[in-house]
């Protein structure tokens, strides 16, 4: 399977600009024969909205807003599956609404085949979104199930891999264990994962990954290592990069409105794909002896072919 992650730095509230930036990066990379393209969490709205009022203009109706339309266009054009994050507003039959931090999955035929809602919310999400699992009849978090030719796929969004509300035991590994129970063969994570690095530090060797973050992601999948399963599990970490927020003030967006910015946050970038099998984890390669992981401040498309045996532990 040929998998690509598109890592870039969306500008908060600048939806049209972000579409154009993503298209430019895709066109520059000119990917051929992709099976799956994965974009970050809330890829086109930006992430760091401080409250409900700030994000309201950017909420999109369930699988029918601008993000879904973009995904349908790219999926049919490039004949691949597309998974991308967006801020969802769901309207019930009685007219009541609930908001979710979601990803939409579109097939190569342009059909929406899944809408996953983030289960474990980060502090920023809690100001405007509901926990996704509360919308499910069985109240179970996360998604794991068949998605067309992708096979049995697990889906999560960023904070999902952490302990619930940072209150559950570290060793509970809720997400990773759920993927084991569901027998996922492919796990896809759309992310807006933060780094402890400062903006000035992100500018130093931006093409180098934040290995502290990559090591943390790996540790959160310890159950996949510990199971020593003979069948491989491929995990895709599709993160964003860049900086959002300025602690005070607002930013004017395309519709002329002033959108309040949240506290300054820095994103870790470092998108990568890992393979877990037989108690080992290996990284794929971009080219000979070069690990397939994007830099902490690098914009671009990371492509891996999972049919090729990963060589780097």
C-alpha positions as CSV (number, residue, x, y, z in Angstrom):
1,X,0.0,0.0,0.0
2,X,1.3,3.4,-1.0
3,X,0.5,5.9,1.9
4,X,1.2,9.6,1.9
5,X,0.9,12.1,4.7
6,X,0.6,15.8,3.9
7,X,2.3,17.9,6.6
8,X,1.9,21.6,6.5
9,X,1.2,24.7,8.7
10,X,-2.4,25.8,8.3
11,X,-3.1,29.4,9.2
12,X,-5.8,29.8,11.8
13,X,-9.2,30.7,10.2
14,X,-7.7,31.1,6.7
15,X,-9.6,28.3,5.1
16,X,-9.2,29.2,1.4
17,X,-5.5,30.0,1.9
18,X,-5.0,26.6,3.5
19,X,-6.8,24.8,0.6
20,X,-4.5,26.6,-1.8
21,X,-1.4,25.7,0.3
22,X,-2.3,22.0,0.5
23,X,-3.0,21.9,-3.3
24,X,0.3,23.6,-4.0
25,X,2.2,21.1,-1.9
26,X,0.4,18.1,-3.5
27,X,1.0,19.5,-7.0
28,X,4.7,20.0,-6.2
29,X,5.1,16.5,-5.0
30,X,3.1,15.0,-7.9
31,X,2.4,11.7,-6.1
32,X,1.7,8.8,-8.4
33,X,-0.5,5.8,-7.7
34,X,-1.3,6.6,-4.1
35,X,-3.6,4.3,-2.2
36,X,-4.2,6.6,0.9
37,X,-3.6,10.3,1.6
38,X,-3.8,11.5,5.2
39,X,-4.0,15.1,6.4
40,X,-3.7,16.5,9.9
41,X,-6.4,17.2,12.5
42,X,-8.6,20.2,11.5
43,X,-6.4,20.6,8.5
44,X,-8.1,23.6,6.9
45,X,-9.6,25.6,9.8
46,X,-6.5,25.5,12.0
47,X,-6.7,24.1,15.5
48,X,-6.0,26.6,18.3
49,X,-9.3,28.3,18.7
50,X,-9.7,29.5,22.3
51,X,-13.5,29.1,22.7
52,X,-16.8,28.2,20.9
53,X,-17.4,31.7,19.6
54,X,-14.1,31.8,17.9
55,X,-14.6,28.5,16.1
56,X,-18.3,28.8,15.2
57,X,-17.7,30.4,11.8
58,X,-15.6,27.4,10.8
59,X,-17.8,24.5,11.9
60,X,-18.8,22.3,9.0
61,X,-22.0,20.3,8.6
62,X,-21.4,16.5,8.9
63,X,-19.5,15.2,5.8
64,X,-20.9,17.9,3.6
65,X,-18.7,21.0,4.2
66,X,-15.7,22.4,2.3
67,X,-13.3,19.9,3.8
68,X,-15.3,17.0,2.6
69,X,-15.8,18.5,-0.8
70,X,-12.0,19.0,-1.1
71,X,-11.5,15.4,0.0
72,X,-13.9,14.1,-2.7
73,X,-12.2,16.2,-5.4
74,X,-8.7,14.9,-4.5
75,X,-9.9,11.3,-3.9
76,X,-11.5,11.1,-7.4
77,X,-8.7,13.0,-9.1
78,X,-5.9,10.8,-7.7
79,X,-7.9,7.6,-7.3
80,X,-7.0,7.2,-3.7
81,X,-8.6,7.2,-0.2
82,X,-8.4,10.5,1.6
83,X,-8.6,11.0,5.4
84,X,-8.7,14.6,6.7
85,X,-9.7,16.4,9.9
86,X,-12.4,19.0,10.3
87,X,-14.5,20.7,13.0
88,X,-18.0,19.2,12.7
89,X,-21.4,20.5,13.6
90,X,-24.0,17.8,13.7
91,X,-27.7,18.8,13.5
92,X,-30.2,16.3,14.8
93,X,-33.7,15.8,13.5
94,X,-35.1,18.0,16.2
95,X,-32.8,20.9,15.2
96,X,-30.4,20.6,18.1
97,X,-26.7,20.6,17.4
98,X,-23.5,19.1,18.8
99,X,-20.0,19.8,17.8
100,X,-17.2,17.3,17.3
101,X,-13.5,17.2,16.3
102,X,-13.8,14.8,13.4
103,X,-12.1,13.1,10.4
104,X,-13.9,12.2,7.2
105,X,-12.8,9.3,5.0
106,X,-13.5,9.4,1.3
107,X,-13.1,6.5,-1.1
108,X,-11.5,6.7,-4.6
109,X,-15.0,6.8,-6.0
110,X,-15.7,10.0,-4.0
111,X,-18.0,8.3,-1.5
112,X,-17.9,9.2,2.2
113,X,-17.2,5.9,4.0
114,X,-16.6,7.0,7.5
115,X,-16.9,10.0,9.8
116,X,-14.8,9.5,13.0
117,X,-15.3,11.7,16.0
118,X,-12.4,12.3,18.4
119,X,-13.0,10.3,21.6
120,X,-10.5,11.8,24.1
121,X,-10.6,15.6,24.0
122,X,-7.6,17.8,24.7
123,X,-8.1,21.0,26.8
124,X,-8.5,23.1,23.6
125,X,-11.2,20.7,22.3
126,X,-13.2,20.8,25.5
127,X,-14.1,24.5,24.9
128,X,-16.3,23.7,21.9
129,X,-16.5,19.9,21.2
130,X,-18.3,16.9,22.6
131,X,-16.6,13.5,23.2
132,X,-17.2,11.5,20.0
133,X,-18.0,8.2,21.7
134,X,-21.0,9.8,23.4
135,X,-22.7,9.8,20.0
136,X,-22.3,6.0,19.6
137,X,-25.0,3.6,20.8
138,X,-22.4,1.4,22.6
139,X,-20.5,4.4,24.0
140,X,-17.2,2.8,22.9
141,X,-14.3,5.1,22.0
142,X,-12.3,5.0,18.8
143,X,-13.0,3.3,15.5
144,X,-11.8,0.0,14.2
145,X,-13.5,-1.7,11.3
146,X,-13.4,-2.4,7.6
147,X,-12.9,0.5,5.2
148,X,-13.1,-0.7,1.7
149,X,-9.9,-1.9,0.1
150,X,-7.9,-0.5,3.0
151,X,-9.0,-3.5,5.0
152,X,-9.5,-3.4,8.8
153,X,-8.6,0.1,9.8
154,X,-8.3,1.8,13.2
155,X,-8.8,5.5,13.4
156,X,-7.9,8.1,16.1
157,X,-7.2,11.8,16.4
158,X,-4.2,13.1,18.3
159,X,-5.2,13.0,22.1
160,X,-6.9,9.7,21.6
161,X,-3.6,7.9,22.1
162,X,-3.1,9.5,25.5
163,X,-4.7,8.4,28.8
164,X,-8.3,9.6,29.1
165,X,-8.2,13.2,30.2
166,X,-4.7,12.5,31.5
167,X,-6.4,10.9,34.4
168,X,-6.5,7.2,33.4
169,X,-3.5,5.1,34.3
170,X,-0.6,5.5,32.0
171,X,-0.5,1.7,31.5
172,X,-4.1,1.5,30.4
173,X,-3.1,2.2,26.8
174,X,-6.8,2.5,25.9
175,X,-6.3,3.3,22.2
176,X,-3.5,0.8,21.5
177,X,-5.3,-2.0,23.3
178,X,-8.5,-1.1,21.4
179,X,-6.6,-1.5,18.1
180,X,-5.3,-5.0,19.3
181,X,-8.8,-6.1,20.2
182,X,-10.2,-4.9,16.9
183,X,-7.3,-6.6,15.0
184,X,-6.5,-3.4,13.1
185,X,-4.0,-3.9,10.3
186,X,-3.7,-0.2,9.5
187,X,-4.0,2.5,12.2
188,X,-4.4,6.1,11.0
189,X,-4.0,9.1,13.2
190,X,-4.7,12.7,12.2
191,X,-2.9,15.0,14.6
192,X,-2.2,18.6,15.7
193,X,0.4,17.4,18.2
194,X,2.3,20.0,20.2
195,X,6.0,20.2,21.0
196,X,7.8,21.6,24.0
197,X,10.1,23.4,21.6
198,X,10.0,27.2,21.3
199,X,9.3,28.9,18.0
200,X,13.0,29.9,17.7
201,X,14.0,26.3,18.3
202,X,11.7,25.1,15.5
203,X,13.6,27.3,13.1
204,X,16.8,25.5,13.8
205,X,17.1,22.6,11.4
206,X,13.4,22.5,10.6
207,X,14.0,19.5,8.4
208,X,15.0,17.4,11.5
209,X,12.2,15.6,13.4
210,X,11.3,16.2,17.0
211,X,12.6,12.8,18.2
212,X,11.2,13.3,21.7
213,X,7.7,13.4,20.1
214,X,8.4,10.4,17.9
215,X,9.6,8.4,20.9
216,X,6.5,9.4,22.9
217,X,4.2,8.2,20.0
218,X,6.1,4.9,19.9
219,X,5.7,4.4,23.7
220,X,2.0,4.9,23.5
221,X,1.8,1.8,21.3
222,X,3.7,-0.4,23.7
223,X,0.9,-3.0,23.6
224,X,1.6,-3.6,19.9
225,X,5.2,-4.4,20.8
226,X,4.4,-6.4,23.8
227,X,1.8,-8.6,22.0
228,X,4.6,-9.9,19.6
229,X,1.9,-10.5,17.0
230,X,3.1,-12.2,13.9
231,X,0.9,-10.1,11.6
232,X,2.1,-6.6,10.9
233,X,0.3,-3.4,12.0
234,X,1.1,-0.2,10.2
235,X,0.6,3.0,12.1
236,X,0.4,6.4,10.3
237,X,1.1,9.6,12.3
238,X,-0.1,12.5,10.2
239,X,0.8,15.7,12.1
240,X,0.9,19.4,11.3
241,X,3.7,21.8,11.8
242,X,4.1,25.5,12.5
243,X,3.0,27.9,15.3
244,X,-0.5,29.3,16.2
245,X,-1.6,32.0,18.6
246,X,-0.1,35.1,20.1
247,X,-1.5,35.1,23.7
248,X,-3.4,38.3,23.0
249,X,-5.4,40.0,20.3
250,X,-7.1,38.5,17.2
251,X,-6.4,37.8,13.5
252,X,-8.5,38.9,10.6
253,X,-9.5,36.1,8.3
254,X,-10.8,35.9,4.8
255,X,-14.4,36.8,5.5
256,X,-13.3,40.0,7.2
257,X,-14.1,38.8,10.7
258,X,-11.6,39.1,13.6
259,X,-11.0,35.7,15.1
260,X,-9.6,35.5,18.6
261,X,-6.3,33.6,18.8
262,X,-5.5,31.3,21.7
263,X,-2.2,31.1,23.6
264,X,0.9,30.5,21.5
265,X,1.4,26.8,20.7
266,X,4.1,25.1,18.6
267,X,3.4,21.9,16.6
268,X,5.8,19.0,16.5
269,X,5.5,18.0,12.8
270,X,7.6,14.8,12.5
271,X,4.9,12.9,10.6
272,X,6.0,9.3,10.0
273,X,4.8,5.7,9.5
274,X,5.8,2.8,11.7
275,X,5.4,-1.0,11.3
276,X,4.9,-3.2,14.4
277,X,5.5,-6.9,14.0
278,X,6.8,-9.7,16.2
279,X,7.8,-7.5,19.1
280,X,9.7,-5.1,16.8
281,X,9.0,-1.7,15.4
282,X,10.6,-0.5,12.2
283,X,10.5,2.8,10.3
284,X,10.0,2.9,6.6
285,X,12.5,4.7,4.3
286,X,12.2,7.6,1.9
287,X,15.3,6.5,0.1
288,X,18.3,4.3,1.0
289,X,19.2,4.6,4.6
290,X,17.0,7.7,5.1
291,X,14.2,7.3,7.6
292,X,10.7,8.3,6.3
293,X,10.0,11.0,8.9
294,X,9.3,14.6,8.1
295,X,11.1,17.4,10.0
296,X,9.6,19.4,12.9
297,X,9.1,22.4,10.7
298,X,9.0,20.8,7.3
299,X,6.1,21.2,4.9
300,X,5.6,18.5,2.3
301,X,4.4,15.1,1.4
302,X,5.8,12.0,3.0
303,X,5.3,8.8,0.9
304,X,6.0,5.2,1.9
305,X,5.3,1.9,0.3
306,X,4.3,-0.7,2.9
307,X,5.0,-3.5,0.5
308,X,8.7,-2.7,0.8
309,X,10.2,-4.2,3.9
310,X,11.2,-1.5,6.4
311,X,14.9,-1.6,7.1
312,X,15.4,0.7,10.0
313,X,14.6,0.0,13.7
